């Protein structure tokens, strides 16, 4: 009987240790005698306080009333379904639609244009669906600052996971620098390859490819931060975007993105949705040429650092101002 009790106690103690995954501070429990019954009691108590309180559907404390609870539940479910829609749509486009379009287009330039048109249309459909489902709202201003047919380096701050979705929806023909993981991801790799986007695996190759695309007369989307902004932290631009702008000599088209309340940030899990619908504001600013900022400074590290510092200050000032 002692062997059975030891086995039961050992089992529950091992499960308790594995369940201590919460990021919250643990409350010290009063010492209790160790036997099979008390181990079962401790297991049940920990399951209640640690596991169920850590479920992703926990409502924020700010929600009050059944209407708010229903709205929150719908947005939580809708957010999950939107990820499913995005993944399924990416696979369908990448495996079925894009290959059919490629077969029907012999000219590489025409094929690329059609593929990017399809991707842009699909992303516009995605954001319209999520807006009408009540998951988010958005407003776009300043699109008139982009002259059709001109080559721009489109630079934007990066507060949320879906910033690139907005930019590719509104600038579908632009090239885009994307995370290397997107080029390997099962859901997106076919589209990334077909659209000929630039992965950020090799900084030197990225810089050369970005400058070549801009000099060929195309536009390019690039996030100077290289990753999503850390909530509450100041902007930290890497010098790559400034180096591309200086070396190519193309105008920069700044795009200021705001999200209130914040969602899908660098520190957020997808299921930690805000207590109310997120609202996005995308503001396309007037273009600015590097020569307007640094003058006739030759291409150099100093010129890159100067323009990078100006870009960071430019975005910081606009994000600090009224929305």
TATAWO-V635442 format. One record per helix or strand of 3 or more residues. SS is the DSSP state (alpha for helix, beta for strand). FROM is the first residue (numbers start at 1). TO is the last residue. Records with the same first field share a line. If there is no record, write none. Layout:
# TATAWO-V635442
SS = FROM-TO ; FROM-TO
This chain:
# TATAWO-V635442
alpha = 2-19 ; 36-54 ; 66-104 ; 108-132 ; 143-145 ; 163-170 ; 180-184 ; 189-195 ; 203-215 ; 240-248 ; 290-294 ; 301-320
beta = 136-141 ; 152-156 ; 175-178 ; 220-222 ; 251-260 ; 278-284
